[in-house]
Amino acid sequence: GRELAWHASQLLGSVGYREYFGRHVVPQGSAYLYLHGVDGAPRDLALFTLPLVYLRPALAREVIELACGLVHRDDDRLSYSFHGHGFLDDALIHSAPSDLYLFLFLAVSEYVAATGDRALLEAPVSPHPADAGPALPVREHLRRGARHLLDTIGTGEHGLLRVQTGDWSDGILLSARDRNLAVKRGESVPNSQMAVYVLPRLAALLRPEEPALADELVRKAQALQAALRPSLTGDFFLRAYFNDGSAPFGADHMHLEAQVWPLIAGGGGGGLLDEAQRRRLLAAIAARLEARSPI
């Protein structure tokens, strides 16, 4: 309880105001803001939103709206970071990370489910640059984000979502034999797992206004669920396919990043593990990672 109170106070105490976007935000801080000089990424803003939904729902809504303001107006791409007075930045190597919209979908679905505030979906937010055209409702940002995920990011030869320039792990491509080929053809197991969990929730959120898109999102989640089955190698999931002639990455040693979302998604028709597989995965995490760690 003491730790939770401390972290809650630190989270709320870090809040600042971004005049360009006209909204308050929890900064990423740390080396990102205070060494690199850039803030973000939207995945982190989304993660900050999850506790804010229960601590300060009005602030959670502001952070979600600000994240929508990080969308490039010309191509519906979410920026990796932002700095100064409304400048967007790809930090040189993150021009096309493939996970950012998934985190935004997670934040919005959590917020609406917990608060019942569907009015958020109609709140006007300007894509970037703010003065270059009309504002769009958050619902339209989500619709365009879904299309970006389905049509631009898309899937690879194993039916999984592509890695592009990063998939939560900013350095995932450092493990690829051919970075350019991995950007073009690589596939992400964690992104695909997260999509199995998130896309049905986004579908439920959009269904009243976008029934056809909602059905498409549910079908995509089902297709990803099926495509992920071969990536469960023994008692854990492999990490990625770079599709450059090398063996699947993480088939011979466990990466915790690829084990989290199956546990969150749970079992049943929309899950990735049955109960026996879940127990084996937890035992493997304990044996391969926890038991061998000095901490």
N, C-alpha and C positions, 0 to 999 in steps of 0.2 A: 504493500500500500504506500509506503514512504517513497519507493522508487517511482511508482506511477504518478504520485503527486508532484514529485520533483520534475519528471519529464514533461508532465502537462504544463507546469509553470514555465519551463524553458521553451516549450513549443509556442505557447501563447505570448511569451515575452519577446520572441524574436520577430514578431509581426511588424512589417513596414508597409508603406504606401507607395505605389507606383503611379506617378502623376500621368504618365502617357496612357496607361490602361484605365486609369480612374478607379482603381480597386486596391484593396489591401491584399497582402500576400505573405505567406511564410517563406522566407528565402531558403535556398539550399544551403547557403553559408559554407563553412568549412573551406577546404582548399579551392573549391569551385569559385566561390564568390570572392574570397579574400586573397587568393594567389593568382588564379587564372583571370579573375575579373569578370566572369560571366555567371549568370544564374540559370537555374533550370535543373535538370531537364523536366519536361512535362510529366514523365513517369514519377519523379520525386514530388512534384506538386500534387499529383494524384494520390500518392501514398500519404502525404501530409493531410490530405483531405479526409482520409478514412477516420482517424481519431477526432478530427475537427467536427465531423458530422455529429458526434455525441458530446463534444465539449462546447463548441460554438458553431451551430449550424449555419448562422448567417455568414460567418467567416468562411466556412467550407464552400458555401455558394459563391462567394467572391473569388476564391481561388480557382474554382471550376471555370467561372466566367473569364478570368484572366488567362487561363490555359487555352481557352477557345480563341483568345486574341493572339495566340502564338501561331495560328494557322496562316500559311502563306496564301494570299488571296488568289494568286495566279495558278496554283497547281494543287491546292488543298493539302499541302504537306505541312505537318507539324514541325516547327523548328526545334532543334536540339536544345538551344539555350537562348538567353536574351541578356542585354546589358545596356547601360547608359539610359538614354531617354528614348526607349522604344526601338532599339536596334536588335535584330535577330541575328543569331550566329550559329554556324554549324561546327564550330571548334575544329576546323580544318578537315577532320576525317569522318565527321558524322553527318554527311549530307542526306543520308537516307536510312536512319535507324528504323527498324520494322516493328518495334513494340509499343511506340508512344501512344497510338490511338487505343490500343488495348487497355492501357492504364487509365486513359480518360474515360473510356466506356465503364470501367470498373468503378471509378469515382462517382460518376453520375448515377449509375444504377444503385450504388450504396446510398447515396444522398437521397434520392427520391424514395427508395424503399423505406428508409428510416424516418424521413420527415413527412412524406406524403406531398411534398411541394412540387407538383407537376408544373407549376407556373414557371419554374426554372427553364423548362423546355422552350418556353416562348420568350424568354429574356433576350433582348437584342444585344449582340456582341459583334463588333467589327472585326473581320479578318485583317491581317496585316498587309499593307499599311492602312491604318485606321481611316485616313482621310482620302483614300483612293476609290471609295465606293460605298454602297449602303451596308448597314449592319445586317446581320442575319440572326434569326433565332437559334438558340442553342440546339434545338431539334434539327435544324438544317445543318449545323456543324456536325452533328452526330451522323446524319444521313450521308453527308459527303465523306466523313471519315470512314464510314462503313464501306462506301464504294471504293475509296482509296485502298483500304485493306484488301478488299476482294479483287479489285481490278488492276491496281498498280503494284502492290506488294505481291499478291497472288501466292501460288504454291509451286513447288518444284516437282521433280520426277518421282519422288516418294509420296507426293500428295500432302506434304507439310508446308507451312508458311515459310517463305524465304527469309534468310538472315539479313540480306542487304548489307549495310555497313555496321550493323550491331543489333543485338536482340536482348537487351537488358545488360548483357556483358559488353561493355564498350570495347574490350580487347579480344573478343572471341576470334576475330580474323587473324590475330597474331599466331594462332595455332594452325592456320590453313597453309598448305604447301604453296598454293597459288592464290594470293589475295584477290586479284581481279576476277578470277574464275569463281571464287567463293562468293564474292559480291553478286555475281551474275546468276549463279546456279545453286548456292548453298541454301540449306534448309535448317530451320530451328526447331528442335524438339520442345524447349520451354515455351516459345511463343505459341506453338500449336496446342500444347497442353493448356495454356492460359486461355486461349480462344475457346476451347471446349467448355470452359467454365464461364467465360464472360459473354460470349455471343448470344446464348439463350437469354441472358438477363437484358442485354441490349435489345433483343427482339421483343421481349415483353414490354419494354419501355416505349418502343416505337410503334408497336402494333396498332394502336388506335388510329394513328395518322398514316402509317406506312405498312399496311398488312402484307403486301407482296415482298417488300424488303425484309420484313420480320420472318416470313417463311423461308426466304433465301438464307438468312443468317442461321436459322435452325438447321437447315440442310447442310450448310457448311460446317457447323459444329459436329454434326453426325458424321460427315465425311472425314473430318480431321480425327475424330475419335477412332474410326476404323483404320485410318492411315497410321495412327500411332502404335497400333498393336505390335508390329514387328520391331519397334524401337525398345520394347521391354525385353532386354536380353538377360535371361536368367532372373536375378532378383532385383535388378534396377534398370532404369532407362538410360540409354546412351544419350549423348549431348547434342550432336549435330551431324548432318551430312554436308560435306563440302563439295561432293560430286566432282572432284578433281583427280580421280583415280586412286586416292588414298582410302584406307579403311574408315568406316564411320568413326567419328571422333567421340571418345568416351565410351567405347564398347568394352574396353579392357580395364577401365578404372572409373570409379563413381565420381560424378560431378553433382554436388548437392542442388545446383540450380535446376537440374532436370528431374528432381525428385519431389519438389515442393508442391507444384500445381496438381499432380495426381492425388496427393493427400488432401489438398483443399477441395478438389472436385468431388471427392468421396466416391462411393460405389453406385450401384443401381444403373438405370438406363442411361443417365447422362454422365456417368463417371468413367474413370480410366482403369480402375482396379476392382477386382472382387475382394472379398474379405480375406481369403487366403493370400492373395497377392499383396494386399496391404500389410498384413502381418510380416510377410517375408521382406518387404521393402523396409519397414521400420527396423526389423532385426538387422538388415544389411547396413543401414545407416548407423546403427549403434555399434556394430562390429567393425565396419570399415573406416568410420570417421570418428565417432566419439571415443571408442575404447582406445584408439591409437593416439589420441591427442593428449599432449601434456597439460592442457587446460580443461 
